[in-house]
Amino acid sequence: MTVDTPGPGPSDDPADQAGDQDQAEDRGRERDQGREQEQEQDPGPDAGLSERDLAVLAVERRGWPGPGAKERAIRERLGLSPTRYYQLLNALLDDPRALEHDPVTVNRLRRIRDERRERR
């Protein structure tokens, strides 16, 4: 009759434990380097959009009771005139980064813009 015996257990030898620690640290460094490379290759949806661009999209995402309230918010929150705001917004609608960041809002605004252009 044969009996299976387990292999050697963890060693109490400090030299073996140091080797295990080095291997764990190497694996940790490799994992961290892999994450850094992923971040460099895939910068994320907001990469390239300025804080102002994000704020413009946020204003458009919100519903407004009337044009006066929206214009007041544009001046107070963004420090822009409504004319400049709409110039920036129009440029954002053609920016693929804006579409990637907030596709629902950008597509809705593009549709409205196109309908107005067709009426002219």
MIVO-704498 format. One record per atom (N, C-alpha, C, O, CB): residue number from 1; residue in three letters; atom name; x, y, z. Coordinates in steps of 0.05 Angstrom, whole numbers, plus 5000, padded with zeros to 4 digits. Glycine has a CB too. Layout:
BEGIN
[NUM, ALA, CA, [X, Y, Z]];
...
This chain:
BEGIN
[1, MET, N, [5017, 4977, 5000]];
[1, MET, CA, [5000, 5000, 5000]];
[1, MET, C, [5018, 5025, 5000]];
[1, MET, O, [5037, 5027, 5015]];
[1, MET, CB, [4981, 5000, 5024]];
[2, THR, N, [5011, 5044, 4982]];
[2, THR, CA, [5027, 5068, 4981]];
[2, THR, C, [5011, 5091, 4993]];
[2, THR, O, [4987, 5092, 4990]];
[2, THR, CB, [5035, 5074, 4951]];
[3, VAL, N, [5025, 5108, 5005]];
[3, VAL, CA, [5013, 5132, 5017]];
[3, VAL, C, [5025, 5156, 5004]];
[3, VAL, O, [5049, 5160, 5003]];
[3, VAL, CB, [5017, 5132, 5049]];
[4, ASP, N, [5007, 5173, 4995]];
[4, ASP, CA, [5016, 5199, 4984]];
[4, ASP, C, [5023, 5217, 5007]];
[4, ASP, O, [5007, 5222, 5025]];
[4, ASP, CB, [4994, 5212, 4965]];
[5, THR, N, [5047, 5227, 5005]];
[5, THR, CA, [5055, 5246, 5026]];
[5, THR, C, [5057, 5274, 5013]];
[5, THR, O, [5066, 5276, 4990]];
[5, THR, CB, [5082, 5238, 5039]];
[6, PRO, N, [5049, 5294, 5027]];
[6, PRO, CA, [5051, 5320, 5016]];
[6, PRO, C, [5080, 5328, 5012]];
[6, PRO, O, [5098, 5318, 5025]];
[6, PRO, CB, [5037, 5341, 5033]];
[7, GLY, N, [5085, 5346, 4992]];
[7, GLY, CA, [5112, 5356, 4987]];
[7, GLY, C, [5122, 5373, 5010]];
[7, GLY, O, [5107, 5377, 5030]];
[7, GLY, CB, [5112, 5372, 4961]];
[8, PRO, N, [5145, 5382, 5008]];
[8, PRO, CA, [5157, 5398, 5030]];
[8, PRO, C, [5140, 5423, 5034]];
[8, PRO, O, [5131, 5436, 5015]];
[8, PRO, CB, [5186, 5405, 5024]];
[9, GLY, N, [5137, 5430, 5058]];
[9, GLY, CA, [5121, 5454, 5066]];
[9, GLY, C, [5139, 5478, 5064]];
[9, GLY, O, [5161, 5477, 5054]];
[9, GLY, CB, [5110, 5451, 5094]];
[10, PRO, N, [5128, 5501, 5073]];
[10, PRO, CA, [5143, 5525, 5072]];
[10, PRO, C, [5169, 5522, 5089]];
[10, PRO, O, [5169, 5510, 5110]];
[10, PRO, CB, [5127, 5549, 5082]];
[11, SER, N, [5190, 5533, 5078]];
[11, SER, CA, [5215, 5531, 5091]];
[11, SER, C, [5218, 5552, 5113]];
[11, SER, O, [5208, 5575, 5111]];
[11, SER, CB, [5238, 5534, 5071]];
[12, ASP, N, [5231, 5545, 5134]];
[12, ASP, CA, [5237, 5564, 5156]];
[12, ASP, C, [5263, 5578, 5151]];
[12, ASP, O, [5271, 5595, 5166]];
[12, ASP, CB, [5237, 5550, 5183]];
[13, ASP, N, [5277, 5571, 5129]];
[13, ASP, CA, [5303, 5582, 5123]];
[13, ASP, C, [5299, 5611, 5114]];
[13, ASP, O, [5285, 5616, 5094]];
[13, ASP, CB, [5318, 5566, 5102]];
[14, PRO, N, [5311, 5631, 5127]];
[14, PRO, CA, [5308, 5659, 5119]];
[14, PRO, C, [5316, 5665, 5090]];
[14, PRO, O, [5305, 5682, 5077]];
[14, PRO, CB, [5323, 5677, 5138]];
[15, ALA, N, [5336, 5650, 5080]];
[15, ALA, CA, [5345, 5655, 5053]];
[15, ALA, C, [5323, 5647, 5033]];
[15, ALA, O, [5319, 5661, 5013]];
[15, ALA, CB, [5371, 5638, 5047]];
[16, ASP, N, [5308, 5625, 5039]];
[16, ASP, CA, [5286, 5618, 5021]];
[16, ASP, C, [5264, 5638, 5022]];
[16, ASP, O, [5252, 5645, 5002]];
[16, ASP, CB, [5276, 5590, 5029]];
[17, GLN, N, [5258, 5649, 5046]];
[17, GLN, CA, [5237, 5668, 5049]];
[17, GLN, C, [5244, 5694, 5034]];
[17, GLN, O, [5226, 5707, 5023]];
[17, GLN, CB, [5232, 5674, 5078]];
[18, ALA, N, [5269, 5702, 5035]];
[18, ALA, CA, [5277, 5726, 5021]];
[18, ALA, C, [5274, 5723, 4991]];
[18, ALA, O, [5266, 5742, 4977]];
[18, ALA, CB, [5307, 5733, 5028]];
[19, GLY, N, [5280, 5699, 4981]];
[19, GLY, CA, [5276, 5694, 4952]];
[19, GLY, C, [5247, 5696, 4945]];
[19, GLY, O, [5240, 5706, 4923]];
[19, GLY, CB, [5287, 5666, 4945]];
[20, ASP, N, [5229, 5685, 4962]];
[20, ASP, CA, [5200, 5687, 4956]];
[20, ASP, C, [5191, 5716, 4956]];
[20, ASP, O, [5175, 5724, 4940]];
[20, ASP, CB, [5184, 5671, 4977]];
[21, GLN, N, [5202, 5732, 4974]];
[21, GLN, CA, [5195, 5760, 4976]];
[21, GLN, C, [5204, 5775, 4951]];
[21, GLN, O, [5189, 5791, 4940]];
[21, GLN, CB, [5207, 5773, 5001]];
[22, ASP, N, [5228, 5769, 4941]];
[22, ASP, CA, [5238, 5782, 4917]];
[22, ASP, C, [5220, 5775, 4893]];
[22, ASP, O, [5214, 5792, 4877]];
[22, ASP, CB, [5267, 5773, 4912]];
[23, GLN, N, [5212, 5750, 4891]];
[23, GLN, CA, [5194, 5742, 4869]];
[23, GLN, C, [5168, 5757, 4871]];
[23, GLN, O, [5157, 5765, 4850]];
[23, GLN, CB, [5190, 5711, 4869]];
[24, ALA, N, [5157, 5759, 4894]];
[24, ALA, CA, [5131, 5773, 4898]];
[24, ALA, C, [5134, 5803, 4890]];
[24, ALA, O, [5117, 5814, 4877]];
[24, ALA, CB, [5121, 5771, 4927]];
[25, GLU, N, [5156, 5815, 4898]];
[25, GLU, CA, [5161, 5843, 4891]];
[25, GLU, C, [5164, 5846, 4861]];
[25, GLU, O, [5154, 5866, 4849]];
[25, GLU, CB, [5186, 5853, 4905]];
[26, ASP, N, [5178, 5827, 4848]];
[26, ASP, CA, [5181, 5828, 4819]];
[26, ASP, C, [5154, 5826, 4805]];
[26, ASP, O, [5149, 5841, 4786]];
[26, ASP, CB, [5200, 5805, 4809]];
[27, ARG, N, [5137, 5808, 4815]];
[27, ARG, CA, [5111, 5806, 4802]];
[27, ARG, C, [5095, 5831, 4806]];
[27, ARG, O, [5080, 5840, 4788]];
[27, ARG, CB, [5095, 5782, 4815]];
[28, GLY, N, [5097, 5844, 4830]];
[28, GLY, CA, [5083, 5869, 4835]];
[28, GLY, C, [5092, 5891, 4817]];
[28, GLY, O, [5076, 5906, 4806]];
[28, GLY, CB, [5087, 5877, 4864]];
[29, ARG, N, [5119, 5893, 4813]];
[29, ARG, CA, [5129, 5913, 4795]];
[29, ARG, C, [5120, 5909, 4766]];
[29, ARG, O, [5112, 5928, 4752]];
[29, ARG, CB, [5160, 5914, 4795]];
[30, GLU, N, [5120, 5884, 4757]];
[30, GLU, CA, [5111, 5878, 4730]];
[30, GLU, C, [5082, 5885, 4727]];
[30, GLU, O, [5074, 5896, 4706]];
[30, GLU, CB, [5115, 5848, 4724]];
[31, ARG, N, [5065, 5879, 4747]];
[31, ARG, CA, [5037, 5886, 4746]];
[31, ARG, C, [5033, 5916, 4744]];
[31, ARG, O, [5017, 5926, 4729]];
[31, ARG, CB, [5022, 5874, 4770]];
[32, ASP, N, [5048, 5931, 4760]];
[32, ASP, CA, [5046, 5960, 4760]];
[32, ASP, C, [5055, 5972, 4733]];
[32, ASP, O, [5042, 5990, 4723]];
[32, ASP, CB, [5063, 5972, 4783]];
[33, GLN, N, [5076, 5961, 4722]];
[33, GLN, CA, [5086, 5970, 4696]];
[33, GLN, C, [5065, 5965, 4674]];
[33, GLN, O, [5061, 5981, 4657]];
[33, GLN, CB, [5112, 5957, 4688]];
[34, GLY, N, [5052, 5942, 4676]];
[34, GLY, CA, [5031, 5935, 4657]];
[34, GLY, C, [5008, 5955, 4659]];
[34, GLY, O, [4996, 5963, 4638]];
[34, GLY, CB, [5021, 5907, 4662]];
[35, ARG, N, [5000, 5963, 4683]];
[35, ARG, CA, [4979, 5982, 4687]];
[35, ARG, C, [4986, 6009, 4676]];
[35, ARG, O, [4970, 6023, 4663]];
[35, ARG, CB, [4972, 5985, 4717]];
[36, GLU, N, [5011, 6017, 4680]];
[36, GLU, CA, [5021, 6043, 4670]];
[36, GLU, C, [5019, 6043, 4639]];
[36, GLU, O, [5011, 6063, 4628]];
[36, GLU, CB, [5049, 6049, 4680]];
[37, GLN, N, [5028, 6021, 4627]];
[37, GLN, CA, [5027, 6020, 4598]];
[37, GLN, C, [4998, 6021, 4587]];
[37, GLN, O, [4993, 6034, 4567]];
[37, GLN, CB, [5041, 5995, 4588]];
[38, GLU, N, [4980, 6007, 4601]];
[38, GLU, CA, [4952, 6008, 4593]];
[38, GLU, C, [4941, 6036, 4595]];
[38, GLU, O, [4926, 6045, 4577]];
[38, GLU, CB, [4935, 5989, 4611]];
[39, GLN, N, [4948, 6051, 4616]];
[39, GLN, CA, [4939, 6078, 4619]];
[39, GLN, C, [4950, 6096, 4598]];
[39, GLN, O, [4936, 6114, 4588]];
[39, GLN, CB, [4946, 6089, 4647]];
[40, GLU, N, [4975, 6092, 4590]];
[40, GLU, CA, [4987, 6108, 4569]];
[40, GLU, C, [4973, 6103, 4542]];
[40, GLU, O, [4969, 6121, 4526]];
[40, GLU, CB, [5017, 6103, 4567]];
[41, GLN, N, [4966, 6078, 4537]];
[41, GLN, CA, [4954, 6071, 4511]];
[41, GLN, C, [4924, 6078, 4511]];
[41, GLN, O, [4914, 6086, 4490]];
[41, GLN, CB, [4957, 6041, 4506]];
[42, ASP, N, [4911, 6076, 4533]];
[42, ASP, CA, [4882, 6082, 4535]];
[42, ASP, C, [4878, 6104, 4555]];
[42, ASP, O, [4872, 6099, 4578]];
[42, ASP, CB, [4865, 6057, 4542]];
[43, PRO, N, [4881, 6130, 4546]];
[43, PRO, CA, [4880, 6152, 4565]];
[43, PRO, C, [4853, 6157, 4577]];
[43, PRO, O, [4851, 6172, 4596]];
[43, PRO, CB, [4890, 6176, 4552]];
[44, GLY, N, [4832, 6145, 4567]];
[44, GLY, CA, [4805, 6149, 4578]];
[44, GLY, C, [4789, 6168, 4561]];
[44, GLY, O, [4799, 6183, 4545]];
[44, GLY, CB, [4807, 6158, 4606]];
[45, PRO, N, [4763, 6169, 4567]];
[45, PRO, CA, [4745, 6185, 4550]];
[45, PRO, C, [4748, 6215, 4554]];
[45, PRO, O, [4741, 6230, 4536]];
[45, PRO, CB, [4717, 6177, 4556]];
[46, ASP, N, [4758, 6223, 4577]];
[46, ASP, CA, [4759, 6252, 4582]];
[46, ASP, C, [4786, 6264, 4574]];
[46, ASP, O, [4790, 6288, 4576]];
[46, ASP, CB, [4754, 6257, 4611]];
[47, ALA, N, [4804, 6248, 4564]];
[47, ALA, CA, [4830, 6258, 4557]];
[47, ALA, C, [4828, 6278, 4535]];
[47, ALA, O, [4815, 6274, 4514]];
[47, ALA, CB, [4849, 6235, 4548]];
[48, GLY, N, [4840, 6301, 4539]];
[48, GLY, CA, [4840, 6322, 4519]];
[48, GLY, C, [4818, 6342, 4522]];
[48, GLY, O, [4820, 6364, 4512]];
[48, GLY, CB, [4838, 6309, 4492]];
[49, LEU, N, [4797, 6336, 4536]];
[49, LEU, CA, [4776, 6355, 4541]];
[49, LEU, C, [4784, 6372, 4565]];
[49, LEU, O, [4792, 6362, 4586]];
[49, LEU, CB, [4748, 6341, 4546]];
[50, SER, N, [4783, 6398, 4562]];
[50, SER, CA, [4790, 6416, 4584]];
[50, SER, C, [4767, 6417, 4604]];
[50, SER, O, [4745, 6407, 4600]];
[50, SER, CB, [4796, 6445, 4573]];
[51, GLU, N, [4774, 6429, 4627]];
[51, GLU, CA, [4754, 6432, 4648]];
[51, GLU, C, [4730, 6449, 4638]];
[51, GLU, O, [4707, 6444, 4644]];
[51, GLU, CB, [4766, 6445, 4673]];
[52, ARG, N, [4737, 6469, 4622]];
[52, ARG, CA, [4716, 6486, 4610]];
[52, ARG, C, [4698, 6471, 4591]];
[52, ARG, O, [4674, 6474, 4592]];
[52, ARG, CB, [4729, 6510, 4596]];
[53, ASP, N, [4710, 6453, 4575]];
[53, ASP, CA, [4694, 6437, 4557]];
[53, ASP, C, [4675, 6419, 4572]];
[53, ASP, O, [4652, 6416, 4565]];
[53, ASP, CB, [4712, 6420, 4538]];
[54, LEU, N, [4685, 6407, 4593]];
[54, LEU, CA, [4669, 6389, 4610]];
[54, LEU, C, [4646, 6405, 4623]];
[54, LEU, O, [4624, 6395, 4625]];
[54, LEU, CB, [4686, 6375, 4631]];
[55, ALA, N, [4652, 6430, 4631]];
[55, ALA, CA, [4632, 6446, 4644]];
[55, ALA, C, [4610, 6455, 4624]];
[55, ALA, O, [4587, 6456, 4631]];
[55, ALA, CB, [4645, 6472, 4656]];
[56, VAL, N, [4618, 6460, 4599]];
[56, VAL, CA, [4599, 6467, 4578]];
[56, VAL, C, [4580, 6444, 4574]];
[56, VAL, O, [4556, 6448, 4572]];
[56, VAL, CB, [4613, 6475, 4552]];
[57, LEU, N, [4591, 6420, 4572]];
[57, LEU, CA, [4574, 6396, 4568]];
[57, LEU, C, [4556, 6392, 4592]];
[57, LEU, O, [4533, 6383, 4589]];
[57, LEU, CB, [4591, 6371, 4563]];
[58, ALA, N, [4566, 6397, 4616]];
[58, ALA, CA, [4549, 6394, 4640]];
[58, ALA, C, [4526, 6413, 4640]];
[58, ALA, O, [4504, 6406, 4648]];
[58, ALA, CB, [4566, 6398, 4665]];
[59, VAL, N, [4530, 6438, 4630]];
[59, VAL, CA, [4508, 6458, 4629]];
[59, VAL, C, [4487, 6448, 4609]];
[59, VAL, O, [4463, 6450, 4614]];
[59, VAL, CB, [4519, 6486, 4621]];
[60, GLU, N, [4496, 6437, 4587]];
[60, GLU, CA, [4477, 6428, 4566]];
[60, GLU, C, [4462, 6403, 4575]];
[60, GLU, O, [4440, 6398, 4566]];
[60, GLU, CB, [4492, 6423, 4540]];
[61, ARG, N, [4475, 6387, 4592]];
[61, ARG, CA, [4462, 6362, 4601]];
[61, ARG, C, [4438, 6368, 4618]];
[61, ARG, O, [4419, 6352, 4619]];
[61, ARG, CB, [4482, 6345, 4617]];
[62, ARG, N, [4438, 6390, 4632]];
[62, ARG, CA, [4417, 6398, 4651]];
[62, ARG, C, [4393, 6411, 4636]];
[62, ARG, O, [4397, 6424, 4616]];
[62, ARG, CB, [4428, 6417, 4672]];
[63, GLY, N, [4370, 6406, 4645]];
[63, GLY, CA, [4346, 6419, 4634]];
[63, GLY, C, [4343, 6447, 4646]];
[63, GLY, O, [4348, 6451, 4670]];
[63, GLY, CB, [4321, 6403, 4639]];
[64, TRP, N, [4334, 6466, 4630]];
[64, TRP, CA, [4331, 6494, 4640]];
[64, TRP, C, [4302, 6503, 4636]];
[64, TRP, O, [4289, 6496, 4616]];
[64, TRP, CB, [4350, 6513, 4625]];
[65, PRO, N, [4291, 6518, 4655]];
[65, PRO, CA, [4263, 6527, 4653]];
[65, PRO, C, [4260, 6548, 4631]];
[65, PRO, O, [4237, 6550, 4620]];
[65, PRO, CB, [4254, 6538, 4679]];
[66, GLY, N, [4280, 6562, 4624]];
[66, GLY, CA, [4278, 6583, 4603]];
[66, GLY, C, [4306, 6593, 4596]];
[66, GLY, O, [4325, 6588, 4610]];
[66, GLY, CB, [4260, 6606, 4612]];
[67, PRO, N, [4307, 6609, 4575]];
[67, PRO, CA, [4333, 6619, 4566]];
[67, PRO, C, [4347, 6638, 4586]];
[67, PRO, O, [4371, 6638, 4587]];
[67, PRO, CB, [4330, 6633, 4539]];
[68, GLY, N, [4331, 6653, 4600]];
[68, GLY, CA, [4343, 6672, 4619]];
[68, GLY, C, [4359, 6658, 4641]];
[68, GLY, O, [4381, 6667, 4648]];
[68, GLY, CB, [4321, 6689, 4632]];
[69, ALA, N, [4348, 6636, 4652]];
[69, ALA, CA, [4362, 6622, 4673]];
[69, ALA, C, [4388, 6609, 4663]];
[69, ALA, O, [4408, 6609, 4677]];
[69, ALA, CB, [4343, 6600, 4685]];
[70, LYS, N, [4386, 6598, 4639]];
[70, LYS, CA, [4410, 6585, 4628]];
[70, LYS, C, [4432, 6606, 4622]];
[70, LYS, O, [4455, 6601, 4628]];
[70, LYS, CB, [4402, 6570, 4601]];
[71, GLU, N, [4424, 6629, 4610]];
[71, GLU, CA, [4444, 6650, 4605]];
[71, GLU, C, [4457, 6660, 4630]];
[71, GLU, O, [4481, 6666, 4631]];
[71, GLU, CB, [4431, 6673, 4589]];
[72, ARG, N, [4441, 6663, 4651]];
[72, ARG, CA, [4452, 6672, 4677]];
[72, ARG, C, [4471, 6652, 4688]];
[72, ARG, O, [4493, 6659, 4698]];
[72, ARG, CB, [4429, 6677, 4697]];
[73, ALA, N, [4464, 6626, 4686]];
[73, ALA, CA, [4482, 6605, 4695]];
[73, ALA, C, [4508, 6604, 4679]];
[73, ALA, O, [4529, 6600, 4691]];
[73, ALA, CB, [4468, 6578, 4694]];
[74, ILE, N, [4506, 6609, 4653]];
[74, ILE, CA, [4530, 6609, 4637]];
[74, ILE, C, [4549, 6631, 4646]];
[74, ILE, O, [4573, 6627, 4648]];
[74, ILE, CB, [4523, 6613, 4607]];
[75, ARG, N, [4538, 6655, 4651]];
[75, ARG, CA, [4555, 6677, 4660]];
[75, ARG, C, [4567, 6672, 4688]];
[75, ARG, O, [4590, 6677, 4692]];
[75, ARG, CB, [4539, 6703, 4660]];
[76, GLU, N, [4550, 6662, 4706]];
[76, GLU, CA, [4559, 6658, 4734]];
[76, GLU, C, [4578, 6634, 4737]];
[76, GLU, O, [4599, 6637, 4750]];
[76, GLU, CB, [4535, 6655, 4752]];
[77, ARG, N, [4571, 6612, 4725]];
[77, ARG, CA, [4587, 6588, 4729]];
[77, ARG, C, [4612, 6586, 4711]];
[77, ARG, O, [4633, 6577, 4720]];
[77, ARG, CB, [4570, 6563, 4724]];
[78, LEU, N, [4609, 6596, 4687]];
[78, LEU, CA, [4632, 6593, 4668]];
[78, LEU, C, [4647, 6619, 4663]];
[78, LEU, O, [4669, 6618, 4653]];
[78, LEU, CB, [4621, 6582, 4642]];
[79, GLY, N, [4634, 6641, 4670]];
[79, GLY, CA, [4647, 6667, 4665]];
[79, GLY, C, [4649, 6673, 4636]];
[79, GLY, O, [4668, 6687, 4627]];
[79, GLY, CB, [4675, 6667, 4678]];
[80, LEU, N, [4630, 6664, 4620]];
[80, LEU, CA, [4630, 6669, 4591]];
[80, LEU, C, [4605, 6684, 4583]];
[80, LEU, O, [4584, 6682, 4596]];
[80, LEU, CB, [4632, 6642, 4576]];
[81, SER, N, [4607, 6698, 4561]];
[81, SER, CA, [4583, 6710, 4550]];
[81, SER, C, [4568, 6687, 4536]];
[81, SER, O, [4580, 6668, 4527]];
[81, SER, CB, [4589, 6733, 4530]];
[82, PRO, N, [4542, 6689, 4534]];
[82, PRO, CA, [4527, 6668, 4520]];
[82, PRO, C, [4536, 6664, 4491]];
[82, PRO, O, [4536, 6642, 4481]];
[82, PRO, CB, [4497, 6675, 4520]];
[83, THR, N, [4544, 6686, 4477]];
[83, THR, CA, [4554, 6683, 4450]];
[83, THR, C, [4578, 6665, 4449]];
[83, THR, O, [4580, 6647, 4432]];
[83, THR, CB, [4560, 6711, 4438]];
[84, ARG, N, [4598, 6671, 4466]];
[84, ARG, CA, [4622, 6655, 4467]];
[84, ARG, C, [4616, 6626, 4475]];
[84, ARG, O, [4628, 6607, 4464]];
[84, ARG, CB, [4643, 6667, 4487]];
[85, TYR, N, [4598, 6623, 4494]];
[85, TYR, CA, [4590, 6596, 4503]];
[85, TYR, C, [4579, 6580, 4479]];
[85, TYR, O, [4587, 6557, 4476]];
[85, TYR, CB, [4568, 6598, 4524]];
[86, TYR, N, [4562, 6591, 4463]];
[86, TYR, CA, [4550, 6576, 4441]];
[86, TYR, C, [4571, 6571, 4419]];
[86, TYR, O, [4569, 6551, 4405]];
[86, TYR, CB, [4526, 6591, 4429]];
[87, GLN, N, [4591, 6588, 4416]];
[87, GLN, CA, [4613, 6583, 4398]];
[87, GLN, C, [4629, 6558, 4407]];
[87, GLN, O, [4635, 6541, 4391]];
[87, GLN, CB, [4631, 6607, 4395]];
[88, LEU, N, [4635, 6558, 4432]];
[88, LEU, CA, [4650, 6535, 4443]];
[88, LEU, C, [4633, 6509, 4441]];
[88, LEU, O, [4644, 6488, 4434]];
[88, LEU, CB, [4657, 6540, 4473]];
[89, LEU, N, [4608, 6512, 4447]];
[89, LEU, CA, [4590, 6488, 4446]];
[89, LEU, C, [4589, 6477, 4418]];
[89, LEU, O, [4590, 6453, 4414]];
[89, LEU, CB, [4562, 6495, 4456]];
[90, ASN, N, [4586, 6495, 4398]];
[90, ASN, CA, [4584, 6486, 4371]];
[90, ASN, C, [4610, 6471, 4362]];
[90, ASN, O, [4608, 6451, 4348]];
[90, ASN, CB, [4579, 6510, 4352]];
[91, ALA, N, [4633, 6481, 4371]];
[91, ALA, CA, [4658, 6467, 4365]];
[91, ALA, C, [4659, 6440, 4379]];
[91, ALA, O, [4669, 6421, 4368]];
[91, ALA, CB, [4682, 6485, 4373]];
[92, LEU, N, [4649, 6439, 4403]];
[92, LEU, CA, [4650, 6414, 4418]];
[92, LEU, C, [4633, 6393, 4405]];
[92, LEU, O, [4639, 6369, 4406]];
[92, LEU, CB, [4640, 6419, 4447]];
[93, LEU, N, [4611, 6401, 4392]];
[93, LEU, CA, [4593, 6381, 4380]];
[93, LEU, C, [4607, 6366, 4357]];
[93, LEU, O, [4599, 6344, 4350]];
[93, LEU, CB, [4568, 6395, 4370]];
[94, ASP, N, [4628, 6379, 4346]];
[94, ASP, CA, [4643, 6366, 4324]];
[94, ASP, C, [4668, 6351, 4334]];
[94, ASP, O, [4683, 6340, 4318]];
[94, ASP, CB, [4651, 6386, 4304]];
[95, ASP, N, [4672, 6352, 4360]];
[95, ASP, CA, [4696, 6340, 4372]];
[95, ASP, C, [4690, 6311, 4380]];
[95, ASP, O, [4672, 6306, 4396]];
[95, ASP, CB, [4706, 6356, 4397]];
[96, PRO, N, [4704, 6291, 4369]];
[96, PRO, CA, [4699, 6263, 4376]];
[96, PRO, C, [4703, 6257, 4406]];
[96, PRO, O, [4691, 6239, 4417]];
[96, PRO, CB, [4717, 6245, 4360]];
[97, ARG, N, [4721, 6273, 4419]];
[97, ARG, CA, [4725, 6268, 4448]];
[97, ARG, C, [4700, 6275, 4464]];
[97, ARG, O, [4694, 6262, 4484]];
[97, ARG, CB, [4749, 6285, 4458]];
[98, ALA, N, [4686, 6296, 4455]];
[98, ALA, CA, [4661, 6304, 4469]];
[98, ALA, C, [4640, 6282, 4465]];
[98, ALA, O, [4626, 6275, 4484]];
[98, ALA, CB, [4651, 6331, 4458]];
[99, LEU, N, [4639, 6271, 4441]];
[99, LEU, CA, [4620, 6249, 4435]];
[99, LEU, C, [4626, 6225, 4452]];
[99, LEU, O, [4608, 6212, 4462]];
[99, LEU, CB, [4620, 6242, 4405]];
[100, GLU, N, [4651, 6219, 4456]];
[100, GLU, CA, [4659, 6197, 4472]];
[100, GLU, C, [4653, 6202, 4502]];
[100, GLU, O, [4645, 6183, 4516]];
[100, GLU, CB, [4689, 6191, 4469]];
[101, HIS, N, [4655, 6226, 4511]];
[101, HIS, CA, [4650, 6233, 4539]];
[101, HIS, C, [4620, 6232, 4545]];
[101, HIS, O, [4612, 6221, 4566]];
[101, HIS, CB, [4661, 6261, 4545]];
[102, ASP, N, [4604, 6244, 4528]];
[102, ASP, CA, [4575, 6246, 4534]];
[102, ASP, C, [4559, 6242, 4508]];
[102, ASP, O, [4549, 6262, 4497]];
[102, ASP, CB, [4568, 6273, 4547]];
[103, PRO, N, [4557, 6218, 4499]];
[103, PRO, CA, [4544, 6213, 4473]];
[103, PRO, C, [4515, 6221, 4472]];
[103, PRO, O, [4505, 6230, 4451]];
[103, PRO, CB, [4546, 6184, 4466]];
[104, VAL, N, [4500, 6218, 4494]];
[104, VAL, CA, [4472, 6225, 4493]];
[104, VAL, C, [4468, 6255, 4489]];
[104, VAL, O, [4452, 6263, 4472]];
[104, VAL, CB, [4458, 6216, 4520]];
[105, THR, N, [4482, 6271, 4504]];
[105, THR, CA, [4479, 6300, 4502]];
[105, THR, C, [4489, 6310, 4475]];
[105, THR, O, [4476, 6325, 4462]];
[105, THR, CB, [4494, 6314, 4525]];
[106, VAL, N, [4512, 6300, 4466]];
[106, VAL, CA, [4524, 6309, 4441]];
[106, VAL, C, [4506, 6301, 4418]];
[106, VAL, O, [4501, 6318, 4400]];
[106, VAL, CB, [4552, 6298, 4437]];
[107, ASN, N, [4496, 6277, 4417]];
[107, ASN, CA, [4479, 6269, 4395]];
[107, ASN, C, [4452, 6284, 4395]];
[107, ASN, O, [4442, 6291, 4374]];
[107, ASN, CB, [4473, 6239, 4397]];
[108, ARG, N, [4441, 6290, 4419]];
[108, ARG, CA, [4417, 6306, 4420]];
[108, ARG, C, [4421, 6334, 4409]];
[108, ARG, O, [4405, 6344, 4394]];
[108, ARG, CB, [4407, 6307, 4449]];
[109, LEU, N, [4443, 6346, 4417]];
[109, LEU, CA, [4449, 6373, 4407]];
[109, LEU, C, [4456, 6374, 4378]];
[109, LEU, O, [4449, 6393, 4364]];
[109, LEU, CB, [4472, 6385, 4423]];
[110, ARG, N, [4469, 6353, 4368]];
[110, ARG, CA, [4475, 6352, 4339]];
[110, ARG, C, [4449, 6350, 4323]];
[110, ARG, O, [4445, 6363, 4303]];
[110, ARG, CB, [4493, 6327, 4333]];
[111, ARG, N, [4430, 6334, 4333]];
[111, ARG, CA, [4405, 6330, 4320]];
[111, ARG, C, [4389, 6357, 4319]];
[111, ARG, O, [4378, 6364, 4298]];
[111, ARG, CB, [4387, 6309, 4334]];
[112, ILE, N, [4389, 6371, 4341]];
[112, ILE, CA, [4376, 6398, 4342]];
[112, ILE, C, [4389, 6417, 4323]];
[112, ILE, O, [4376, 6431, 4308]];
[112, ILE, CB, [4376, 6409, 4371]];
[113, ARG, N, [4416, 6417, 4323]];
[113, ARG, CA, [4430, 6435, 4305]];
[113, ARG, C, [4424, 6429, 4276]];
[113, ARG, O, [4420, 6448, 4260]];
[113, ARG, CB, [4461, 6433, 4310]];
[114, ASP, N, [4424, 6404, 4269]];
[114, ASP, CA, [4419, 6396, 4241]];
[114, ASP, C, [4390, 6403, 4233]];
[114, ASP, O, [4386, 6412, 4210]];
[114, ASP, CB, [4423, 6366, 4238]];
[115, GLU, N, [4371, 6400, 4251]];
[115, GLU, CA, [4343, 6408, 4245]];
[115, GLU, C, [4341, 6438, 4240]];
[115, GLU, O, [4327, 6446, 4222]];
[115, GLU, CB, [4324, 6399, 4268]];
[116, ARG, N, [4355, 6453, 4256]];
[116, ARG, CA, [4354, 6482, 4252]];
[116, ARG, C, [4367, 6491, 4226]];
[116, ARG, O, [4358, 6509, 4212]];
[116, ARG, CB, [4367, 6496, 4276]];
[117, ARG, N, [4389, 6477, 4219]];
[117, ARG, CA, [4402, 6484, 4194]];
[117, ARG, C, [4385, 6477, 4170]];
[117, ARG, O, [4385, 6492, 4150]];
[117, ARG, CB, [4429, 6468, 4192]];
[118, GLU, N, [4370, 6455, 4172]];
[118, GLU, CA, [4352, 6447, 4149]];
[118, GLU, C, [4329, 6467, 4146]];
[118, GLU, O, [4320, 6471, 4123]];
[118, GLU, CB, [4341, 6420, 4154]];
[119, ARG, N, [4320, 6480, 4167]];
[119, ARG, CA, [4298, 6499, 4166]];
[119, ARG, C, [4307, 6525, 4153]];
[119, ARG, O, [4290, 6540, 4143]];
[119, ARG, CB, [4287, 6505, 4194]];
[120, ARG, N, [4333, 6531, 4153]];
[120, ARG, CA, [4343, 6557, 4142]];
[120, ARG, C, [4344, 6556, 4112]];
[120, ARG, O, [4352, 6576, 4100]];
[120, ARG, CB, [4370, 6563, 4153]];
